[in-house]
Amino acid sequence: MNCDYVQSPSDKNIILAVIDYRVAPDDPFPAAVIDTLSTVEYLVQNCQNPIHVIGQSAGANLASVLALETHRKYPGRVKR
């Protein structure tokens, strides 16, 4: 798994994490969920800023799963 961080050039303190996750058919479900969830949990535990998850297509489904799963463990920390 690889996670790249890009510091925002604006005056807002924003960190963008682009998560590289395993995909089917080589790595079937729930590999992508496990990869992305572990990264988001790391961010929740190590970042003070609010965390927002977004995605496109299959990534949007992962973002919804992540928001629901992390909301149970860390209420109010992760937004969709």
DSSP file (Angstrom, degrees, kcal/mol; ACC not computed):
  #  RESIDUE AA STRUCTURE BP1 BP2  ACC     N-H-->O    O-->H-N    N-H-->O    O-->H-N    TCO  KAPPA ALPHA  PHI   PSI    X-CA   Y-CA   Z-CA
    1    1 A M              0   0    0      0, 0.0     2,-0.4     0, 0.0    20,-0.1   0.000 360.0 360.0 360.0 142.4    0.0    0.0    0.0
    2    2 A N  E     -A   20   0A   0     18,-0.8    18,-2.6     2,-0.0     2,-0.4  -0.984 360.0-171.1-130.1 139.3    1.2    3.5   -0.8
    3    3 A C  E     -A   19   0A   0     -2,-0.4     2,-0.4    16,-0.2    16,-0.2  -0.965   7.8-160.7-134.6 117.0   -0.1    6.8    0.5
    4    4 A D  E     -A   18   0A   0     14,-1.6    14,-1.8    -2,-0.4     2,-0.4  -0.797   6.1-153.4 -99.6 138.3    1.1   10.1   -1.0
    5    5 A Y  E     -A   17   0A   0     -2,-0.4     2,-0.4    12,-0.2    12,-0.2  -0.916   9.1-172.5-113.4 137.0    0.7   13.3    0.9
    6    6 A V  E     -A   16   0A   0     10,-1.3    10,-1.7    -2,-0.4     2,-0.3  -0.987  19.1-137.9-128.6 120.9    0.4   16.7   -0.7
    7    7 A Q  E     -A   15   0A   0     -2,-0.4     8,-0.2     8,-0.2     6,-0.1  -0.625  29.2-113.3 -78.0 133.6    0.4   19.9    1.4
    8    8 A S        -     0   0    0      6,-1.9     6,-0.1    -2,-0.3    -1,-0.1  -0.410  12.2-144.0 -66.3 136.7   -2.2   22.4    0.2
    9    9 A P  S    S+     0   0    0      0, 0.0    -1,-0.1     0, 0.0     4,-0.1   0.603  75.9  88.8 -76.5  -9.5   -0.7   25.6   -1.2
   10   10 A S  S    S-     0   0    0      2,-0.1     4,-0.2     1,-0.1    -2,-0.0  -0.138  97.4-100.7 -79.2-179.7   -3.5   27.7    0.3
   11   11 A D  S    S+     0   0    0      2,-0.1     2,-0.3     0, 0.0    -1,-0.1   0.526  96.0  96.9 -80.3  -4.1   -3.6   29.2    3.8
   12   12 A K  S    S-     0   0    0      1,-0.1     2,-1.5     2,-0.0    -2,-0.1  -0.619  83.2-121.7 -84.5 146.0   -5.7   26.3    5.0
   13   13 A N        +     0   0    0     -2,-0.3     2,-0.4    -6,-0.1    -2,-0.1  -0.665  53.6 154.3 -89.7  85.3   -4.0   23.4    6.7
   14   14 A I        -     0   0    0     -2,-1.5    -6,-1.9    -4,-0.2     2,-0.5  -0.936  28.2-165.0-119.2 134.7   -5.1   20.6    4.4
   15   15 A I  E     -A    7   0A   0     -2,-0.4     2,-0.6    -8,-0.2    -8,-0.2  -0.984   9.5-153.7-117.8 128.9   -3.4   17.3    3.7
   16   16 A L  E     -A    6   0A   0    -10,-1.7   -10,-1.3    -2,-0.5     2,-0.6  -0.900   7.9-166.3-102.9 121.5   -4.5   15.3    0.8
   17   17 A A  E     -A    5   0A   0     -2,-0.6     2,-0.7   -12,-0.2   -12,-0.2  -0.942   3.4-164.3-109.9 118.1   -3.9   11.5    1.0
   18   18 A V  E     -A    4   0A   0    -14,-1.8   -14,-1.6    -2,-0.6     2,-0.5  -0.905  16.4-151.1-101.9 113.3   -4.2    9.6   -2.2
   19   19 A I  E     -A    3   0A   0     -2,-0.7     2,-0.7   -16,-0.2   -16,-0.2  -0.745   8.0-153.9 -97.0 125.7   -4.5    5.9   -1.2
   20   20 A D  E     -A    2   0A   0    -18,-2.6   -18,-0.8    -2,-0.5     2,-0.3  -0.868  27.2-179.9 -94.2 113.1   -3.3    3.2   -3.5
   21   21 A Y        -     0   0    0     -2,-0.7    11,-0.1   -20,-0.1     2,-0.1  -0.786  32.1 -95.8-118.5 158.9   -5.3    0.1   -2.7
   22   22 A R        -     0   0    0      9,-0.3     2,-0.3    -2,-0.3    13,-0.1  -0.424  42.8-158.6 -71.1 145.1   -5.4   -3.5   -3.9
   23   23 A V     >  -     0   0    0     -2,-0.1     4,-1.9     8,-0.1     3,-0.3  -0.873  17.7 -71.4-127.0 157.6   -8.1   -4.2   -6.6
   24   24 A A  T  4 S+     0   0    0     -2,-0.3    -1,-0.0     1,-0.2     0, 0.0  -0.444  98.8  36.3 -75.0 156.7   -9.9   -7.3   -8.0
   25   25 A P  T  4 S+     0   0    0      0, 0.0    -1,-0.2     0, 0.0     0, 0.0  -0.998 126.8  39.5 -88.1 -11.6   -9.5   -9.7   -9.6
   26   26 A D  T  4 S+     0   0    0     -3,-0.3    -2,-0.2     1,-0.3    -4,-0.0   0.896 133.2  25.4 -63.7 -38.1   -6.0  -10.2   -8.2
   27   27 A D  S  < S-     0   0    0     -4,-1.9    -1,-0.3     3,-0.0     5,-0.3  -0.851  88.9-156.9-127.8  94.2   -7.1   -9.2   -4.7
   28   28 A P    >   -     0   0    0      0, 0.0     3,-2.2     0, 0.0    -6,-0.1  -0.092  38.8 -30.8 -69.9 168.5  -10.8   -9.8   -4.2
   29   29 A F  T 3  S+     0   0    0      1,-0.3    -6,-0.0     2,-0.1     0, 0.0  -0.267 122.1  28.3 -50.4 136.1  -13.2   -8.1   -1.7
   30   30 A P  T 3> S+     0   0    0      0, 0.0     4,-2.6     0, 0.0    -1,-0.3  -0.785  95.0  91.8-104.0  31.0  -12.5   -7.0    1.0
   31   31 A A  H <> S+     0   0    0     -3,-2.2     4,-2.5     1,-0.2    -9,-0.3   0.900  90.5  48.0 -54.3 -46.6   -8.9   -6.2    0.2
   32   32 A A  H  > S+     0   0    0     -5,-0.3     4,-2.5     1,-0.2     5,-0.3   0.892 112.2  49.7 -63.4 -39.6   -9.6   -2.6   -1.0
   33   33 A V  H  > S+     0   0    0      2,-0.2     4,-2.7     1,-0.2     5,-0.3   0.922 111.1  49.1 -64.8 -44.0  -11.6   -2.0    2.2
   34   34 A I  H  X S+     0   0    0     -4,-2.6     4,-2.1     2,-0.2    -2,-0.2   0.931 113.2  47.1 -61.1 -46.4   -8.9   -3.3    4.4
   35   35 A D  H  X S+     0   0    0     -4,-2.5     4,-1.5    -5,-0.2    -2,-0.2   0.942 117.8  39.9 -62.0 -49.3   -6.2   -1.2    2.7
   36   36 A T  H  X S+     0   0    0     -4,-2.5     4,-2.5     1,-0.2     5,-0.2   0.879 113.9  53.6 -72.2 -36.7   -8.2    2.0    2.7
   37   37 A L  H  X S+     0   0    0     -4,-2.7     4,-2.6    -5,-0.3     5,-0.2   0.904 107.3  51.1 -64.9 -40.5   -9.6    1.5    6.2
   38   38 A S  H  X S+     0   0    0     -4,-2.1     4,-1.7    -5,-0.3    -1,-0.2   0.880 111.8  48.2 -64.9 -35.6   -6.1    1.0    7.7
   39   39 A T  H  X S+     0   0    0     -4,-1.5     4,-2.2     2,-0.2    -2,-0.2   0.929 112.5  46.9 -69.4 -44.7   -4.9    4.2    6.1
   40   40 A V  H  X S+     0   0    0     -4,-2.5     4,-2.7     1,-0.2    -2,-0.2   0.891 110.9  52.5 -65.5 -38.6   -7.9    6.3    7.3
   41   41 A E  H  X S+     0   0    0     -4,-2.6     4,-2.1     2,-0.2    -1,-0.2   0.892 107.9  52.0 -63.5 -38.0   -7.5    4.9   10.8
   42   42 A Y  H  X S+     0   0    0     -4,-1.7     4,-1.5    -5,-0.2    -2,-0.2   0.937 111.1  47.4 -60.6 -45.9   -3.9    5.9   10.7
   43   43 A L  H  X S+     0   0    0     -4,-2.2     4,-2.0     1,-0.2     3,-0.2   0.908 110.2  52.1 -63.0 -42.5   -4.9    9.4    9.7
   44   44 A V  H  < S+     0   0    0     -4,-2.7    -1,-0.2     1,-0.2    -2,-0.2   0.902 114.2  43.6 -59.8 -41.3   -7.6    9.6   12.4
   45   45 A Q  H  < S+     0   0    0     -4,-2.1    -1,-0.2    -5,-0.2    -2,-0.2   0.714 124.8  32.9 -78.2 -20.8   -5.1    8.6   15.1
   46   46 A N  H  < S+     0   0    0     -4,-1.5     2,-0.4    -3,-0.2    -2,-0.2   0.457 105.5  70.2-119.7  -1.9   -2.2   10.8   13.9
   47   47 A C     <  -     0   0    0     -4,-2.0     4,-0.1    -5,-0.1    -1,-0.0  -0.945  52.4-161.8-119.9 139.9   -3.9   14.0   12.4
   48   48 A Q        +     0   0    0     -2,-0.4    -1,-0.1     2,-0.1     3,-0.1   0.702  67.7  91.6 -87.1 -21.9   -5.6   16.7   14.3
   49   49 A N  S    S-     0   0    0      1,-0.1    -2,-0.1   -36,-0.0   -35,-0.0  -0.301  91.1 -92.3 -72.8 155.6   -7.5   18.1   11.3
   50   50 A P        -     0   0    0      0, 0.0     2,-0.5     0, 0.0    28,-0.2  -0.365  41.9-135.3 -60.8 149.1  -10.9   16.9   10.2
   51   51 A I  E     -b   78   0B   0     26,-2.0    28,-3.0    -3,-0.1     2,-0.4  -0.945  19.5-171.6-115.4 128.0  -10.7   14.0    7.7
   52   52 A H  E     -b   79   0B   0     -2,-0.5     2,-0.4    26,-0.2    28,-0.2  -0.961   8.4-154.3-117.2 134.6  -12.9   14.0    4.6
   53   53 A V        +     0   0    0     26,-2.5     2,-0.3    -2,-0.4    14,-0.0  -0.924  19.1 168.0-111.8 135.4  -13.1   11.0    2.4
   54   54 A I        +     0   0    0     -2,-0.4     2,-0.3     2,-0.0     6,-0.0  -0.927   2.4 167.8-137.4 161.6  -14.0   11.2   -1.3
   55   55 A G        -     0   0    0     -2,-0.3     2,-0.4     7,-0.0     5,-0.1  -0.983  26.7-127.3-166.7 167.8  -13.9    8.9   -4.3
   56   56 A Q  S >  S-     0   0    0     -2,-0.3     3,-2.1     4,-0.0     2,-0.3  -0.986  73.5 -29.5-126.9 134.6  -15.0    8.4   -7.8
   57   57 A S  T >> S+     0   0    0     -2,-0.4     4,-1.2     1,-0.3     3,-0.9  -0.430 142.2   5.1  61.2-120.7  -16.8    5.3   -9.1
   58   58 A A  H 3> S+     0   0    0      1,-0.3     4,-2.1    -2,-0.3    -1,-0.3   0.838 132.4  61.2 -62.2 -30.9  -15.7    2.4   -7.0
   59   59 A G  H <> S+     0   0    0     -3,-2.1     4,-2.4     1,-0.2    -1,-0.3   0.812  98.1  56.8 -64.5 -30.4  -13.8    4.9   -4.9
   60   60 A A  H <> S+     0   0    0     -3,-0.9     4,-1.9     2,-0.2    -1,-0.2   0.889 106.4  49.4 -68.0 -38.3  -17.0    6.6   -4.0
   61   61 A N  H  X S+     0   0    0     -4,-1.2     4,-2.3     2,-0.2    -2,-0.2   0.926 111.5  49.0 -64.3 -43.9  -18.3    3.3   -2.7
   62   62 A L  H  X S+     0   0    0     -4,-2.1     4,-2.9     1,-0.2    -2,-0.2   0.899 108.0  54.6 -61.3 -40.3  -15.1    2.8   -0.6
   63   63 A A  H  X S+     0   0    0     -4,-2.4     4,-2.5     1,-0.2    -1,-0.2   0.896 108.9  48.2 -61.5 -39.9  -15.5    6.4    0.7
   64   64 A S  H  X S+     0   0    0     -4,-1.9     4,-2.2     2,-0.2    -1,-0.2   0.922 112.4  48.1 -66.2 -43.9  -19.0    5.6    2.0
   65   65 A V  H  X S+     0   0    0     -4,-2.3     4,-2.8     1,-0.2     5,-0.2   0.922 113.1  48.9 -61.1 -44.2  -17.8    2.3    3.6
   66   66 A L  H  X S+     0   0    0     -4,-2.9     4,-2.8     1,-0.2     5,-0.3   0.912 110.1  50.3 -63.3 -43.5  -14.9    4.2    5.2
   67   67 A A  H  X S+     0   0    0     -4,-2.5     4,-1.6    -5,-0.2    -1,-0.2   0.913 114.6  44.3 -62.5 -41.9  -17.1    7.0    6.5
   68   68 A L  H  X S+     0   0    0     -4,-2.2     4,-1.2     2,-0.2    -2,-0.2   0.934 116.3  45.3 -68.1 -46.1  -19.5    4.5    8.1
   69   69 A E  H  X S+     0   0    0     -4,-2.8     4,-1.1     1,-0.2     3,-0.2   0.919 116.7  43.6 -66.2 -44.2  -16.9    2.2    9.5
   70   70 A T  H  X S+     0   0    0     -4,-2.8     4,-3.8    -5,-0.2    -1,-0.2   0.805 105.8  63.0 -74.1 -27.4  -14.8    5.0   11.0
   71   71 A H  H  < S+     0   0    0     -4,-1.6    -1,-0.2    -5,-0.3    -2,-0.2   0.870 101.6  52.8 -62.6 -34.5  -17.8    6.8   12.3
   72   72 A R  H  < S+     0   0    0     -4,-1.2    -1,-0.2    -3,-0.2    -2,-0.2   0.892 120.4  31.6 -66.6 -39.5  -18.5    3.8   14.5
   73   73 A K  H  < S+     0   0    0     -4,-1.1    -2,-0.2     1,-0.2    -1,-0.2   0.842 134.8  25.6 -86.6 -36.6  -15.0    3.9   16.0
   74   74 A Y  S >X S-     0   0    0     -4,-3.8     3,-2.1    -5,-0.1     4,-0.5  -0.636  82.2-153.4-131.1  72.2  -14.3    7.6   15.9
   75   75 A P  T 34 S+     0   0    0      0, 0.0    -4,-0.1     0, 0.0    -3,-0.1  -0.194  77.9   5.4 -53.9 130.2  -17.6    9.6   16.0
   76   76 A G  T 34 S+     0   0    0      2,-0.2    -5,-0.1     1,-0.1     3,-0.1   0.349 104.4  96.3  83.5  -6.2  -17.4   13.0   14.3
   77   77 A R  T <4 S+     0   0    0     -3,-2.1   -26,-2.0    -7,-0.2     2,-0.5   0.800  77.9  50.8 -87.4 -29.6  -13.8   12.6   13.0
   78   78 A V  E  <  -b   51   0B   0     -4,-0.5     2,-0.3   -11,-0.2    -2,-0.2  -0.935  66.4-168.7-118.2 130.3  -14.5   11.4    9.4
   79   79 A K  E      b   52   0B   0    -28,-3.0   -26,-2.5    -2,-0.5   -12,-0.0  -0.837 360.0 360.0-115.0 151.6  -16.8   13.2    7.0
   80   80 A R              0   0    0     -2,-0.3   -28,-0.1   -28,-0.2    -1,-0.1   0.397 360.0 360.0 -98.9 360.0  -18.2   12.1    3.6
